[in-house]
Amino acid sequence: MSETFSITLPDGSQQTVPAGTAPLDVARGIGRRLADDAIVARVNGDLWDLTRPFEADAALEILTARDPEALEVYRHSTAHLLAAAVLELFPGTKLGIGPPIKDGFYYDFQRETPFTAADLAAIEAKMAEIRDRDLPYGRVLVPKDEGLKKYAALDEPMKCELIEERAGEVFSEYTLGPNFIDFCRGPHIPTTKKIKAFKLLSIAGAYWKGDENRHQLQRIYGTAWYSAKELEEHLNRLEEAKKRDHRVLGKQLGLFTVDDKVGQGLILWKPKGAIIRQELQTFISEHLRRQGYSQVFTPHIGKLDLYKTSGHFPYYADSQFPPLVDREQIAQLSSEGCSCAQLSNLLDQGQVEGFLLKPMNCPHHIRIFDSDPHSYRDLPVRLSEFGTVYRFEQSGELGGLTRVRGFTQDDAHIFCTEEQVPQELAGCLELVKIIFSTLGMKDYRVRVGLRDADSAKYVGDPGHWDRAEAACKAAAESLGVPFSLEPGEAAFYGPKIDFVVQDVIGREWQLGTVQVDYQLPQRFELTYAGPDNKPHRPVMIHRAPFGSMERFVGVLIEHFAGAFPLWLSPVQAVLLPISDRHLDYARKVHQCLIEAGIRAELDDRSEKVNYKIREAQLAKIPFMLVMGDREAENGTVAVRNRKHGDLGAKPLDEFVVEASALIASKAVSE
C-alpha cells in the first residue's frame, strides 16, 4: 500500500493524498480558479513552493494575490528572472543576492563594466523573452560539500560564501530552465508565465553584505506587480514622488542646505525653513504647557560614563560618533606608546574617561530628575526638550532631511508611578493625534514593538516587561486605528508604540514614538518617596510626537508638495505692485500685514506683474496681492490664491481678518 498524507485545509476539512502530491494538485482539486490564482503555499506555517511535494501530514493554505506574503514571493521570483536575463546578456557576471523589498526587488551583480541605461532596456526586454518561455522554477536539494565545489567551479565566490554560512549539510537551489541556477532558500512561483508586469527602475552602487570594507557591486532595482494597471499606477506614484522630493523642493524653496564644508548629514536651516520648524515647535509647545510639561535644556555632550550607565555605550557604539578624550590624557597615553586600538579598548573597558556627542536626551533628563528629591505627590514629572542628538550614519545611507547625522527631537520624559502609566500614555497619544489631525494626516497605523523572548538584546526583569507591554497594547487598542504587534522591535530597555503615517500619494513614514521603560530608572537607581515614606522606583515614559524635526519637516515637504498650509508657509502673502507708482501703497499694505502678524514680502522688482505671479506660484506662496490704481484709490487688494486663482478685490481690512482667522485655526487649506 502506497504512503498517504492527511492535508488539513483552512476551513478545517481534510483530504487524504498520495505521496508525491503537491499543493498545486490540491488547489486544482478544489477548483481551476484557485489553481490559476495560486502564487505560493503555506504548509504548516512555512511558505512552500506550489510544486513541492508534501513530506508528511500538513496544514495547507493556498496564497493568492490577496496575500502580502505572496507578492514578496512573486517579486523574489522576478529578481531571479532579472539575474537569468543578465547572465544571458553578460556572461561571466557574478551573482550577489536578489531579495524582494517594499514595492519591488533588486539584484546585486559584480561586473567590471558598469551597467548603462541602454543595458537596462536590453535586460528588461530579455526578461520578457525568458518570461514568455514559460520556464519552471525548480527546487533542488544539494549536499553542502557538493554545492561548494560546483559554485567554485562556476567562479561564484559570493554564492560560496553564502553556502558556507548556511547551517546544515544540505541546502536548496533553484533552477530557471536549463541554463540558470542560483543558491536560494525560496520559495518561488511555479513558472515564469505567472509574472505579468515588471519594470527595471535604476542602477546603484552597493557593497557586498552592506560592508564598505568589502567589494563594490552594481545593484539593479526593479518593481513587479500582478497587472499592467497596477504597474502603471505605481510608476505614476513614483513620478509624483519625484515632483515632491523634499531635497529638490527644499533647494527650490530655500528651506535648508547641506554643505560639504560643514559635513554630510548635518542640516543648515535657512530662514524660511527655520520658520516652518519654529512654527511646529510653537504649536506643540502650547499643548505641552497645557499638559503640564516643564521645558529643560541640556548640553550636546556628556561624559562617557553617563552613557555606559544608560547602556547606550557601547550598545549603540557602531552608530555613535567616536568618544572625545581629554587632551592631556591623550598626550600622556601617546607618550606611553598607546596605539589607537589600545585607546579604543581602554575606553570600552572604562579605564579612560571621555565625552560623547549625545545619542539620546534621556540620560540628561534622568540626571535632572535625580537632582532633587521627589515625593509621590510630585509625580508625574514631565520634562520636555527640543534636544539635538547625533548618530554616525554611514555616508551611503544619508538622504536629505530623512536620514541625517544630527537631528532635533521634540523629546520628553515622564517620570511617574506605575499606576499613572495608562493615563500618561493616553496624554502622549493625544499629542500625536493632535499633530496628525491638525496637519490632515488622517491615514495612519500603529506598531507595538515587543521584546523577543529568545534574544539577549533586552535587559531587565521579565515581569516589568510584561506590565510595560500590556500598557502599550492597551494604549494602542484605545486609538481605534489598525495596529500590529511586532516581537523583536522593542528598544533594549522597553516596548514602544510607533506611528506609521500614509501620505497623500500612499507612502508610509514612521514618525512619532512612545516608549515605556522600567529599566533606565533602575540602572540610574532613581527613587521617589512613596506614601509609606519608603523609596520606590518610578516608571519612565519616553515620547517624541514629531520624532526627528528634520525627518518630520522632510515628510511634510513631500506630503504637501511644498505648498504648506497657510499657518506653516514661510511667506504667507506676497505683494505685487503693478508699477513703480503703486509702490508707496504696497509698502503701506506690507506694513499693515506685518503688524497683523502675517508673514508678507514685497516684490518691488521692475518686472511685469504676470511674471511676478508665476514666480510666486513656483514659490508656492498662498496669497498674491496685486495692487494697481483702483486698489490704491479704494484701499483694497486684488487677491489671488495659489490654488483657486483670482478671488477678486477685497478691502485690506477684510483680507487681514480672513487670513488671520485661517492662520489662527491652522486650517489645512486656504
Salt bridges, closest charged atoms under 4 A:
ASP25 OD1 - ARG28 NH1 3.59
ASP36 OD2 - ARG32 NE 3.82
ASP37 OD2 - ARG33 NE 3.20
GLU55 OE2 - ARG52 NH2 3.25
GLU61 OE1 - ARG42 NH1 2.71
GLU69 OE1 - ARG42 NH2 1.90
GLU88 OE1 - LYS126 NZ 3.60
GLU88 OE2 - ARG133 NH1 2.86
ASP108 OD1 - ARG219 NE 2.68
GLU124 OE2 - LYS199 NZ 3.68
GLU129 OE1 - LYS126 NZ 3.34
GLU129 OE2 - ARG133 NH2 2.87
ASP132 OD1 - ARG131 NE 2.75
ASP155 OD2 - LYS94 NZ 2.86
GLU161 OE2 - LYS209 NZ 2.71
GLU161 OE1 - ARG214 NH2 2.86
GLU165 OE2 - LYS209 NZ 2.13
GLU173 OE2 - LYS150 NZ 2.36
ASP182 OD2 - HIS80 NE2 3.61
ASP182 OD1 - LYS159 NZ 2.62
GLU239 OE2 - LYS242 NZ 3.44
GLU240 OE2 - ARG244 NE 2.86
ASP245 OD2 - ARG247 NH2 2.92
GLU279 OE2 - ARG599 NH1 2.93
ASP370 OD2 - ARG367 NH1 3.33
ASP378 OD2 - HIS374 ND1 3.91
GLU385 OE2 - LYS358 NZ 3.81
GLU385 OE1 - HIS365 NE2 2.73
GLU393 OE1 - ARG403 NH2 3.15
GLU397 OE1 - ARG403 NH2 3.45
ASP411 OD1 - HIS413 NE2 3.95
GLU418 OE2 - ARG467 NE 2.45
GLU424 OE1 - ARG382 NE 2.88
GLU430 OE2 - ARG290 NH2 3.46
ASP466 OD1 - ARG451 NH2 2.80
GLU469 OE1 - ARG451 NH1 2.67
ASP498 OD2 - ARG447 NH2 3.87
ASP498 OD2 - LYS496 NZ 3.56
ASP503 OD2 - ARG507 NH2 2.82
GLU508 OE1 - ARG445 NH2 2.91
ASP517 OD2 - HIS542 NE2 2.88
ASP532 OD1 - HIS536 NE2 2.89
GLU550 OE2 - ARG277 NH1 3.16
GLU558 OE2 - HIS246 ND1 2.86
GLU558 OE1 - ARG507 NH1 2.70
ASP584 OD1 - ARG587 NH1 3.21
ASP603 OD2 - ARG605 NH2 2.92
GLU615 OE1 - ARG605 NH1 3.90
ASP629 OD2 - ARG581 NH2 2.96
ASP629 OD1 - HIS582 NE2 2.59
GLU658 OE1 - LYS650 NZ 2.55
GLU670 OE2 - ARG642 NE 2.95
